[in-house]
C-alpha cells in the first residue's frame, strides 16, 4: 500500500503546542507525494498564541499541502458528499473537539468535515492532544475508540508529573496509523509509554 495513492484531509484544532510537530509530519507526507486537504478549526485559523501566530501557521500548512485551507462550515460541506478524502486526520485533536465529536456536535469546520467524511464509511484518524485525556475526556476517548471507522494515532502521557491527565499522540506514528486505518485496522499498541 502506497500512501501517495490516497488523499488525506487534515483537520487542525487548537492544541497550539503541537503545531511544529504536525508541520514536520506534513512535510514528510509531502515528500512522499501525498495529496492533502487542510481544514482549520476557528481557533487554529484565527487565534494567535505563544507558539505561533495563526497566519504564520496557516501559511506554512498551505505551502506544504499546496492547497488553500478550508475554514468555514459551508466551505467544508462538499468534502463529504463529493468523497474528496480517502481518510481524514484530526491532528492535533483537542479535548474540546474529542468531546464534540463523541456527542455529534458539528460547530466547527473540522467537525463538519469529519461528520461528512464518516457518513461515507471512510476512516477518521484522531491524534489526541489534550490536558484532560485521563480526566473528563477519558470517557469520550473510550466511546470514540468503540465507534466504527474511528482510529487513533498511538498516544501516551507527555508529562505525568506536572500534567498527570495529559496525553499526546506520537505523531511519528501518523503514517503507519493512516495506512492501517485504510485497511480497517487500529495500529497497536494504542497507548504508549
C-alpha positions in Angstrom: 0.0 0.0 0.0 1.4 3.3 -1.1 0.3 6.3 1.0 0.8 8.6 -2.1 -2.2 6.9 -3.7 -4.6 8.5 -1.2 -6.0 11.9 -0.5 -5.8 12.9 3.2 -7.9 15.6 4.8 -6.0 17.1 7.7 -8.1 18.9 10.4 -6.2 21.2 12.7 -7.6 22.2 16.1 -6.3 24.5 18.8 -3.6 22.4 20.6 -1.1 25.0 19.6 1.9 23.4 21.4 1.8 20.6 18.8 1.8 22.7 15.7 5.5 22.4 15.0 5.3 18.6 15.3 2.4 18.3 12.9 4.1 20.5 10.4 7.1 18.2 10.4 4.8 15.2 9.7 3.0 17.0 6.9 6.4 17.8 5.3 7.2 14.0 5.5 3.9 13.2 3.8 4.5 15.9 1.1 7.9 14.4 0.3 6.1 11.1 -0.3 3.7 12.8 -2.8 0.6 12.7 -0.6 -2.3 15.0 -1.6 -3.5 16.8 1.5 -6.6 19.0 2.0 -6.2 21.2 5.1 -9.2 22.1 7.3 -8.9 24.6 10.1 -11.0 24.9 13.2 -11.9 28.5 14.1 -9.2 28.6 16.8 -6.5 27.1 14.6 -7.3 29.5 11.8 -7.6 32.7 13.8 -6.1 32.5 17.3 -2.6 33.8 17.8 -0.8 32.0 20.6 2.6 31.9 22.3 3.8 29.1 20.0 2.9 30.6 16.6 0.8 33.3 15.0 -2.3 31.9 13.3 -1.5 33.5 9.9 2.0 32.0 10.0 0.7 28.5 10.9 -1.9 28.7 8.1 0.7 29.9 5.6 3.1 27.0 6.4 0.3 24.5 6.2 -0.9 25.8 2.8 2.6 25.9 1.4 3.3 22.3 2.5 0.0 20.9 1.3 -0.1 23.1 -1.8 -3.8 23.7 -1.1 -5.8 26.5 0.3 -7.3 25.6 3.7 -10.9 25.2 4.4 -12.0 27.4 7.3 -15.8 27.7 7.2 -18.6 25.2 7.7 -20.2 25.9 4.3 -16.8 25.6 2.7 -16.2 22.1 4.1 -19.7 20.8 3.5 -19.0 19.5 -0.1 -16.0 17.4 1.1 -18.1 14.5 2.3 -20.8 14.4 -0.4 -18.1 14.7 -3.1 -16.0 12.0 -1.5 -12.9 14.2 -1.7 -10.9 12.4 1.0 -9.9 8.8 1.3 -9.0 9.3 5.0 -9.3 12.3 7.3 -6.9 13.0 10.2 -7.6 15.4 13.1 -4.1 16.4 14.3 -4.0 17.8 16.8 -7.3 16.8 18.2 -8.1 18.8 21.4 -10.2 17.6 24.2 -12.9 20.0 23.2 -13.0 18.5 19.7 -13.0 15.0 21.1 -16.0 15.8 23.3 -17.9 17.4 20.5 -17.1 14.6 18.0 -18.2 12.0 20.6 -21.5 13.8 21.0 -22.3 14.6 17.4 -21.7 18.3 17.7 -20.6 19.9 14.4 -20.0 23.6 15.1 -16.5 24.0 13.6 -15.2 23.3 10.1 -13.1 20.3 11.3 -16.1 18.7 13.0 -18.3 19.2 9.9 -15.6 17.8 7.6 -15.3 14.8 9.9 -19.0 14.2 10.0 -19.3 14.4 6.3 -16.4 12.1 5.8 -17.6 9.5 8.3 -21.0 9.3 6.6 -19.2 7.8 3.6 -17.9 4.9 5.8 -14.3 6.1 5.4 -11.6 6.2 8.2 -11.2 9.1 10.6 -7.8 9.2 12.4 -7.5 11.1 15.6 -4.2 12.4 17.0 -5.1 13.2 20.6 -3.6 16.3 22.3 -5.4 17.2 25.5 -4.6 18.0 29.1 -7.6 16.0 30.3 -7.3 12.7 28.4 -7.1 10.9 31.7 -9.7 13.2 33.3 -13.1 14.2 32.0 -12.3 13.3 28.4 -11.3 9.7 29.2 -14.9 8.6 28.6 -15.0 10.4 25.3 -11.8 8.7 24.1 -13.2 5.3 25.2 -16.5 5.9 23.4 -14.8 7.1 20.2 -12.5 4.0 20.2 -15.6 1.8 20.1 -17.1 3.7 17.1 -16.9 2.3 13.6 -14.3 3.9 11.3 -12.5 5.9 14.0 -8.9 5.1 14.7 -6.3 6.7 17.0 -2.6 7.6 16.5 -0.8 5.9 19.4 -0.7 8.3 22.4 0.7 8.5 25.9 1.3 10.8 28.8 3.5 13.7 27.9 4.3 14.9 31.4 3.0 12.6 34.1 4.4 14.7 37.0 3.2 18.2 36.1 0.2 17.2 34.0 -0.9 13.7 35.1 -4.1 13.7 33.0 -2.4 15.0 29.8 -1.8 12.7 26.8 -0.5 13.4 23.4 -0.3 11.5 20.1 3.0 10.1 18.9 2.9 11.9 15.6 5.9 9.9 14.3 3.3 7.0 14.0 0.9 9.1 11.9 1.7 7.5 8.5 1.6 3.9 9.9 -1.8 4.7 11.6 -3.3 6.1 8.4 -2.2 3.1 6.4 -3.6 0.7 9.0 -6.9 2.7 9.1 -7.2 2.5 5.4 -7.2 -1.3 5.8 -9.8 -1.1 8.6 -7.3 -1.8 11.4 -6.3 0.0 14.6 -2.5 0.2 14.9 -1.2 -1.3 18.1 -0.3 -0.6 20.8 -2.6 2.4 21.1 -1.4 3.5 24.5 2.3 4.1 24.6 4.8 5.0 27.3 
